[in-house]
């Protein structure tokens, strides 16, 4: 959501940001409608002032025993005009709000400009891709051969883009989640949080998932939405609130199932676990002071990288282009894990600074220690990591010639000392 005052003062910059996000110029239309709304409010205020003055005159006339019929008639006319003007006010405000709520966040100035992932910039790379003396297999080939990954059973239950994991593989998925939660909560200062998986419309609106991306969400018959990520809930924990400046930053971590319709992903990654309707993710959220959010994003990204490093998964960090970032983000780093079976890097974490974009939608503020009033907080979110994709990376990077795969040393305590799955 945007500050109309900022758009009035910076129309060219606003349209330049929209252009970078692939959106047509908006400033002239928005400011024209804003001017109509402000003019209407001025007229409403003038009519209200006139009505108040007339009410006093009526009272004075009656106290003197004078005829007040003409004054009363004018008040009646004003009442009708006020009702009409207030309805116009509601319509203008609602229309403007709908337009603003459908526009993406402005990218930071040094974000690479481009329409899609082709304009992303690699900022660093860590680890060396493993070399095998056999043809590396994809995760679903490994899992199905072991009898521990069953897409056919899941399809009978729920259709495509679901999986059933069994035995040691199901335990490994749980181990990954516990490992991530332990590191983030005990070493990196995130507060572990258990959250609802069903939310109301205003919660989804707060993070920018509504109204523009409703087709990507699963909705129940009684108006709940299944969360696509714990970001939606963790970020909204501060909605409609005023924090003390000393309380910042707040850092939350949650492990949840995530539900996505994948409405725009028809035909993409149909084999395996890469793109599913239901998956698990460990999500980090930070509520930060505006002066600190850039450093907080670097910190958050470093926390996600630490998980990959301890698991021994090669990866690269990518600064996303203006056209590849999520709707609410102003700056995003993707961490892409190496997948030997696919012979490419695939996204395994995405860490974003949303600035005050979500905070304005949620009315989330803090009170400075000095000065008056309140300011909007900055919100950040990041995968710490996507559990299913991390499982894929472990299976493919640690695969063995006999068809099984080794378990990273960091996970072995969570697996009862097991060192391989065969």
Secondary structure in CASP SS format (residue, H / E / C, confidence):
PFRMAT SS
TARGET T0000
AUTHOR 0000-0000-0000
METHOD secondary structure of the structure
MODEL  1
X C 1.00
X C 1.00
X C 1.00
X H 1.00
X H 1.00
X H 1.00
X H 1.00
X H 1.00
X H 1.00
X C 1.00
X H 1.00
X H 1.00
X H 1.00
X H 1.00
X H 1.00
X H 1.00
X H 1.00
X H 1.00
X H 1.00
X H 1.00
X C 1.00
X C 1.00
X C 1.00
X C 1.00
X C 1.00
X C 1.00
X H 1.00
X H 1.00
X H 1.00
X H 1.00
X H 1.00
X H 1.00
X H 1.00
X H 1.00
X H 1.00
X H 1.00
X H 1.00
X H 1.00
X H 1.00
X H 1.00
X H 1.00
X H 1.00
X H 1.00
X H 1.00
X H 1.00
X H 1.00
X H 1.00
X H 1.00
X H 1.00
X H 1.00
X H 1.00
X H 1.00
X H 1.00
X H 1.00
X H 1.00
X H 1.00
X H 1.00
X H 1.00
X H 1.00
X H 1.00
X H 1.00
X H 1.00
X H 1.00
X C 1.00
X C 1.00
X C 1.00
X C 1.00
X C 1.00
X H 1.00
X H 1.00
X H 1.00
X H 1.00
X H 1.00
X H 1.00
X H 1.00
X H 1.00
X H 1.00
X H 1.00
X H 1.00
X H 1.00
X H 1.00
X H 1.00
X H 1.00
X H 1.00
X H 1.00
X H 1.00
X H 1.00
X H 1.00
X H 1.00
X H 1.00
X H 1.00
X H 1.00
X H 1.00
X H 1.00
X H 1.00
X H 1.00
X H 1.00
X H 1.00
X H 1.00
X H 1.00
X H 1.00
X C 1.00
X C 1.00
X C 1.00
X C 1.00
X C 1.00
X C 1.00
X C 1.00
X C 1.00
X C 1.00
X C 1.00
X C 1.00
X C 1.00
X C 1.00
X C 1.00
X C 1.00
X H 1.00
X H 1.00
X H 1.00
X C 1.00
X E 1.00
X E 1.00
X E 1.00
X E 1.00
X E 1.00
X E 1.00
X C 1.00
X C 1.00
X C 1.00
X C 1.00
X C 1.00
X C 1.00
X C 1.00
X C 1.00
X C 1.00
X C 1.00
X C 1.00
X C 1.00
X H 1.00
X H 1.00
X H 1.00
X H 1.00
X H 1.00
X H 1.00
X H 1.00
X H 1.00
X C 1.00
X C 1.00
X E 1.00
X E 1.00
X H 1.00
X H 1.00
X H 1.00
X H 1.00
X H 1.00
X H 1.00
X H 1.00
X H 1.00
X C 1.00
X C 1.00
X C 1.00
X C 1.00
X C 1.00
X E 1.00
X E 1.00
X C 1.00
X H 1.00
X H 1.00
X H 1.00
X H 1.00
X H 1.00
X H 1.00
X H 1.00
X H 1.00
X H 1.00
X H 1.00
X H 1.00
X H 1.00
X H 1.00
X H 1.00
X H 1.00
X H 1.00
X H 1.00
X H 1.00
X H 1.00
X H 1.00
X C 1.00
X C 1.00
X C 1.00
X C 1.00
X E 1.00
X E 1.00
X C 1.00
X C 1.00
X C 1.00
X C 1.00
X C 1.00
X E 1.00
X E 1.00
X C 1.00
X H 1.00
X H 1.00
X H 1.00
X H 1.00
X H 1.00
X H 1.00
X C 1.00
X C 1.00
X C 1.00
X C 1.00
X C 1.00
X C 1.00
X C 1.00
X H 1.00
X H 1.00
X H 1.00
X C 1.00
X C 1.00
X E 1.00
X C 1.00
X C 1.00
X C 1.00
X C 1.00
X C 1.00
X E 1.00
X E 1.00
X C 1.00
X C 1.00
X C 1.00
X C 1.00
X H 1.00
X H 1.00
X H 1.00
X H 1.00
X H 1.00
X H 1.00
X C 1.00
X C 1.00
X C 1.00
X C 1.00
X C 1.00
X E 1.00
X E 1.00
X E 1.00
X H 1.00
X H 1.00
X H 1.00
X C 1.00
X C 1.00
X E 1.00
X E 1.00
X E 1.00
X E 1.00
X E 1.00
X E 1.00
X E 1.00
X E 1.00
X E 1.00
X E 1.00
X C 1.00
X C 1.00
X C 1.00
X C 1.00
X C 1.00
X C 1.00
X C 1.00
X C 1.00
X C 1.00
X C 1.00
X C 1.00
X C 1.00
X C 1.00
X C 1.00
X C 1.00
X C 1.00
X C 1.00
X C 1.00
X E 1.00
X E 1.00
X E 1.00
X E 1.00
X E 1.00
X E 1.00
X E 1.00
X E 1.00
X E 1.00
X E 1.00
X E 1.00
X C 1.00
X C 1.00
X C 1.00
X C 1.00
X H 1.00
X H 1.00
X H 1.00
X H 1.00
X H 1.00
X H 1.00
X H 1.00
X H 1.00
X H 1.00
X H 1.00
X H 1.00
X H 1.00
X H 1.00
X H 1.00
X H 1.00
X H 1.00
X H 1.00
X H 1.00
X H 1.00
X C 1.00
X C 1.00
X C 1.00
X E 1.00
X E 1.00
X E 1.00
X E 1.00
X E 1.00
X C 1.00
X C 1.00
X C 1.00
X C 1.00
X C 1.00
X C 1.00
X C 1.00
X C 1.00
X C 1.00
X C 1.00
X C 1.00
X E 1.00
X E 1.00
X E 1.00
X E 1.00
X E 1.00
X E 1.00
X E 1.00
X E 1.00
X E 1.00
X C 1.00
X C 1.00
X C 1.00
X C 1.00
X E 1.00
X E 1.00
X E 1.00
X E 1.00
X E 1.00
X E 1.00
X E 1.00
X E 1.00
X E 1.00
X E 1.00
X C 1.00
X C 1.00
X C 1.00
X H 1.00
X H 1.00
X H 1.00
X H 1.00
X H 1.00
X H 1.00
X C 1.00
X C 1.00
X E 1.00
X E 1.00
X E 1.00
X C 1.00
X C 1.00
X C 1.00
X C 1.00
X C 1.00
X C 1.00
X C 1.00
X E 1.00
X E 1.00
X C 1.00
X E 1.00
X E 1.00
X E 1.00
X E 1.00
X E 1.00
X E 1.00
X E 1.00
X E 1.00
X E 1.00
X H 1.00
X H 1.00
X H 1.00
X H 1.00
X H 1.00
X H 1.00
X H 1.00
X H 1.00
X H 1.00
X H 1.00
X H 1.00
X C 1.00
X E 1.00
X C 1.00
X C 1.00
X C 1.00
X C 1.00
X C 1.00
X E 1.00
X E 1.00
X C 1.00
X C 1.00
X H 1.00
X H 1.00
X H 1.00
X H 1.00
X H 1.00
X H 1.00
X H 1.00
X C 1.00
X C 1.00
X C 1.00
X C 1.00
X E 1.00
X E 1.00
X C 1.00
END
